[in-house]
Amino acid sequence: MDNKLNITFLGTGTSIGVPIISCNCEVCTSSNFKDKRLRTSVLINYCNKNLVIDCGPDFRMQMLNANVKDLEAILFTHEHRDHIAGLDDVRAFNYILEKPIHLYLTERVLENVKVEFPYIFNPGDYQGAPKLVMHFLEDKTFEAAGMFIQPLKVLHRDMPVYGFRIGDFSYITDANYIPEETYSKIIGSKVLVINALRKRKHPSHFNLSEALEVIKKAAPEKAYLTHLGHYIGLHDLVNSELPSNVELAYDGLQIELNYTNSQLT
């Protein structure tokens, strides 16, 4: 079945967002809406089914901003709070739609979710805990929300993190190393999303020049940079300096890709 992937960047900012509280730099005081970044997350819609990659502290506002009325699944890249802290807000979908939300995550991520949200797993007589169905990620293709999804194993310094490929769309955030085996799974993507925290080197994220090297090696038709901090610079200025097939993503950016719902090998 051929159809479209409709992709919305819900957030494109680093762990403390942009603008940063109390910062008076030119990026944090910019009036350009493209310089205002919620925590990193993306919404993917296929055949009227929605999944989200990561749900950080801005999840509730992101769902309202994107007018999301239904949700099937959340994929977790890793357990840092800027990627899991909004999980409690799935309760609204539970209440209104009368269904659970499916989570796709590693056992390590689940252990950290249990620490952050113990009442979900030991609710006692509390009736307000989110209703969830757990699925554990492995290094093989799985199906969620009607889409075949291929995990992409990368490193966030020493932490194993998953990116994901869906059809011609590959998404990697919070990484500073991509194994050759994972490059082989990315090659052929029409769109690659990759993190680029800032211009200076960082111990656990790609900086701008490193992200551009990844893009050059993976050779997608189009690439978008995400998980951006205020040190990356003003959106319009940085965009004007990038290669023609690369752009900074921004909150609310929407893209569309043809999608053939067949399992990647």
C-alpha positions in Angstrom: 0.0 0.0 0.0 1.4 3.4 -1.0 0.6 6.5 1.0 2.3 9.4 2.7 4.3 9.9 5.8 3.4 13.3 7.3 6.1 14.5 9.6 5.8 17.4 12.1 8.8 18.6 14.1 7.1 19.1 17.5 10.3 20.4 19.1 13.9 21.0 17.9 15.6 22.3 21.0 18.2 21.0 23.5 17.4 19.8 27.0 16.7 23.2 28.4 15.0 24.6 25.3 15.4 27.9 23.5 15.1 30.6 24.8 16.9 29.6 27.9 15.6 31.0 31.1 17.5 34.2 32.1 19.6 34.3 28.9 19.9 37.6 27.0 21.9 36.3 24.0 20.7 37.3 20.5 19.2 33.9 19.9 17.3 33.7 23.2 15.9 37.3 22.6 15.2 36.8 18.9 11.7 37.6 17.7 11.9 35.0 14.9 9.6 32.1 15.9 12.1 29.7 14.3 14.6 30.6 17.1 12.1 29.4 19.8 12.6 25.7 20.4 10.7 23.2 22.6 12.4 20.0 23.6 13.2 17.6 20.7 10.3 15.4 19.5 8.7 14.5 16.2 5.2 13.4 15.2 4.7 10.9 12.3 1.3 10.4 10.8 0.5 7.5 8.4 -3.1 6.6 7.3 -4.5 8.7 10.1 -2.5 7.0 12.8 0.0 8.9 14.9 3.2 8.0 16.6 5.6 10.3 18.5 9.3 9.9 18.9 10.1 10.9 22.5 7.8 12.8 24.9 9.8 15.4 26.9 8.6 18.1 29.3 6.8 20.0 26.6 4.7 17.1 25.4 1.4 18.5 26.5 1.9 21.8 24.7 3.3 20.0 21.6 0.1 17.9 21.3 -2.0 21.0 21.6 0.1 23.0 19.2 -0.1 20.3 16.6 -3.8 19.7 17.3 -3.2 16.0 17.9 -6.5 14.3 18.7 -5.3 10.6 18.7 -2.1 8.8 19.4 -1.2 5.2 18.9 2.4 4.9 20.1 5.5 6.6 21.5 9.0 5.5 20.5 11.8 6.3 23.1 15.3 7.0 21.9 16.7 6.9 25.4 15.9 7.7 29.1 17.1 11.3 29.6 14.4 13.5 31.1 14.1 15.8 28.1 12.9 12.7 26.2 10.6 11.0 28.8 9.3 13.7 31.3 6.0 14.2 29.5 4.8 10.7 29.8 2.1 11.4 32.4 0.3 13.5 29.9 -0.8 10.5 27.8 -3.6 10.2 30.4 -5.6 12.6 28.3 -5.6 10.2 25.4 -6.4 7.3 27.9 -9.5 9.2 29.3 -10.9 10.6 26.1 -10.2 7.8 23.7 -10.6 5.0 26.3 -7.5 3.2 25.1 -3.9 2.6 26.2 -0.8 4.1 24.5 1.8 1.7 23.2 5.4 2.4 24.3 8.4 1.1 22.4 11.6 1.2 24.5 14.5 -0.8 25.8 14.5 -2.5 29.2 17.0 0.0 30.4 14.8 2.9 29.5 11.9 1.2 31.2 13.8 0.9 34.4 14.4 4.7 34.3 10.8 5.4 33.5 9.8 3.4 36.6 12.0 5.6 38.7 10.5 8.8 37.2 6.9 7.5 37.3 6.6 4.8 40.1 2.9 5.3 40.4 2.3 4.0 36.9 3.6 0.6 37.9 2.4 0.5 41.5 -0.8 2.5 41.4 -2.5 0.9 44.5 -6.0 2.3 44.6 -4.9 5.4 42.5 -7.1 5.5 39.4 -5.3 8.2 37.5 -2.1 6.4 36.3 -1.4 6.4 32.6 -2.5 3.3 30.8 0.4 1.9 28.8 1.3 -1.2 26.8 5.1 -2.0 26.8 7.0 -3.3 23.8 10.8 -3.9 24.1 13.1 -2.7 21.3 15.5 -5.1 19.7 17.9 -4.7 16.8 15.2 -5.7 14.3 12.4 -4.2 12.4 9.0 -3.9 14.2 5.6 -2.6 13.4 3.9 0.3 15.2 0.9 2.5 14.2 0.7 0.6 10.9 4.4 1.4 10.0 7.4 -0.8 9.8 10.2 0.8 11.8 13.9 -0.1 11.8 15.9 0.8 14.9 19.2 2.6 14.4 21.7 1.9 17.1 24.0 4.9 17.9 26.0 6.2 20.9 25.3 9.3 23.1 28.9 9.3 24.5 28.9 5.9 26.2 25.1 5.5 26.3 23.4 3.3 23.6 20.6 5.2 22.0 18.2 4.3 19.3 17.3 6.3 16.2 14.6 5.1 13.8 14.1 4.6 10.1 10.6 4.5 8.6 10.6 4.1 4.9 12.8 6.8 3.4 12.9 8.8 6.7 15.7 8.4 9.2 15.8 10.1 12.6 18.7 10.3 15.0 19.0 12.6 18.0 21.3 12.8 21.0 24.2 11.0 19.3 27.9 11.6 18.7 28.9 8.3 17.1 27.3 6.2 14.4 28.6 2.6 13.9 29.3 1.5 10.4 26.5 -1.1 10.7 24.0 1.7 11.4 25.3 3.7 8.5 24.5 0.8 6.2 20.8 1.1 7.4 20.7 4.8 6.9 22.1 4.8 3.3 19.3 5.4 0.8 17.2 7.6 3.1 15.6 10.5 1.2 15.4 12.5 4.5 17.8 12.3 7.4 17.3 14.2 10.7 20.4 14.4 12.8 21.3 16.3 16.0 23.7 19.3 15.9 23.8 20.9 19.3 26.1 23.8 18.6 29.2 24.8 16.6 31.8 24.0 19.3 32.6 20.4 20.0 30.5 18.6 22.7 31.3 15.4 24.6 28.0 13.6 23.8 26.4 15.3 20.8 27.4 16.0 17.3 28.3 19.6 16.7 27.5 21.3 13.4 30.6 20.3 11.5 30.3 16.7 12.7 26.7 16.5 11.7 27.5 17.8 8.3 30.1 15.0 8.0 27.5 12.4 8.9 25.2 13.9 6.2 27.9 13.8 3.6 28.6 10.2 4.3 25.0 9.1 4.5 24.1 11.2 1.4 20.4 11.7 1.8 18.5 13.9 -0.6 17.6 16.2 2.2 18.8 16.6 5.8 17.4 18.5 8.8 19.3 19.4 11.9 17.6 19.2 15.3 18.3 19.2 19.1 19.7 22.7 18.7 21.0 24.9 21.5 21.2 28.7 21.5 24.9 28.4 20.7 24.1 27.2 17.2 23.3 30.8 16.3 20.3 32.6 14.7 18.2 30.3 12.5 18.2 32.4 9.3 21.9 33.2 9.5 23.0 29.6 10.0 20.6 28.3 7.3 22.2 30.7 4.8 25.6 29.1 5.4 24.5 25.5 5.1 24.8 23.2 2.0 21.9 23.4 -0.3 20.4 20.1 0.8 20.7 20.8 4.6 18.4 23.0 6.8 17.9 23.7 10.4 14.6 22.2 11.5 12.3 24.4 13.5 9.2 23.8 15.7 6.1 23.3 13.5 8.0 22.4 10.4 6.1 19.8 8.3 7.4 17.6 5.6 5.8 14.8 3.5 7.3 11.7 2.1 5.9 8.9 -0.1 5.8 5.7 1.9 5.5 2.1 0.8 4.4 0.0 3.8 6.8 -2.8 3.4 9.4 -4.2 5.8 12.9 -3.0 5.4 15.5 -5.8 5.2 
